[in-house]
Structures are given as structure tokens and as C-alpha cells.
Amino acid sequence: MNDNLISPKSAFERLELNDGTIFLDVRSVLEFEKGHVPGAVNIPIMDYSVEGERLEPNTSFLQVCNGRFSSDTPLIVGCAAGARSLRAAHALESARFTNVVNMVGGFSGKRNALGEFEQLGWVQEELPVSHDPSDGESYASILAQSIR
């Protein structure tokens, strides 16, 4: 990945242009349901195990992305703090997606070992947050569409 990074504020500005850019939220379904970027599409790169005890890789991540987006769709990839979204952005680029940027700081901000913010996230920048499950695309709705 060629350091294709974007700040939360710049991501917001880009999404406001309505130029076809999609915010791809790769957090778990539960995290997405607790609040997300308005209009975001949720495809978790990791999700909670059946027991709900730990995050496990979503082995269908690339398959679902390939079914939902064209390879040149402009994607801003975000997670909670930036680590999962970086992994997802690398995976997407390896799968020949050509217009991918990673949002640094994620939705909740990146903290150091002392709990201090190293990078402000979407929430800390006081950008709009949706708690409406119909605002955006849930992972369940994407999977339901792919079954049709």
C-alpha cells in the first residue's frame, strides 16, 4: 500500500462531495450497530465468534467486497482505530481494487499505551454519527442481497 491515508475530517469532506466514494466500515457488526459514519457500508474484516467471545477473521471479506463493489469504486476504509482497516485496505489492493484509502484514527481514535490519543478518530473530530440501522448498509442486508 502506498500510504494512501486520509484523516477523518478529509474523509468527511470527500464523502460530502457525493462523488461515488463509499465509506467501507470493516468493524464488527456489533460495533457498526452502536454507531457509524452516515451512509457507511459494513463488511467486517473480523467479526465475533459464535460464542461472542473473540474476534475471528471473516473469511468471506474479499468475496463479499468483490460482489458489492467494482474494482475501481472509490473506497474509504475505516475501523475503530486504524489497524483492521489498514489490513483490509492491503487485502483490497491485493485483490486489484485500485482506489482505496485508509482512514487513520478510525472511528474511535488511536490511543497509546497510556490511553492518550495518538490520532483523533471520527468521533473525536465531532463528525456526524448515525445510530440508525437503515442509514447505510448492514452486513446482514448485503449477505441477504447476495443470496437472491
Stockholm file with secondary structure:
# STOCKHOLM 1.0

chainA/1-148         MNDNLISPKSAFERLELNDGTIFLDVRSVLEFEKGHVPGAVNIPIMDYSVEGERLEPNTSFLQVCNGRFSSDTPLIVGCAAGARSLRAAHALESARFTNVVNMVGGFSGKRNALGEFEQLGWVQEELPVSHDPSDGESYASILAQSIR
#=GR chainA/1-148 SS CCCCEECHHHHHHHHHTTSSCEEEECSCHHHHHHCBCTTCEECCSEEECTTSSSEEECTTHHHHHHHHSCTTCCEEEECSSSHHHHHHHHHHHHTTCCSEEEETTTTTCEECTTSCEEECCTTTTTCCCBCCTTSSBCHHHHHHHHHC
#=GC SS_cons         CCCCEECHHHHHHHHHTTSSCEEEECSCHHHHHHCBCTTCEECCSEEECTTSSSEEECTTHHHHHHHHSCTTCCEEEECSSSHHHHHHHHHHHHTTCCSEEEETTTTTCEECTTSCEEECCTTTTTCCCBCCTTSSBCHHHHHHHHHC
//
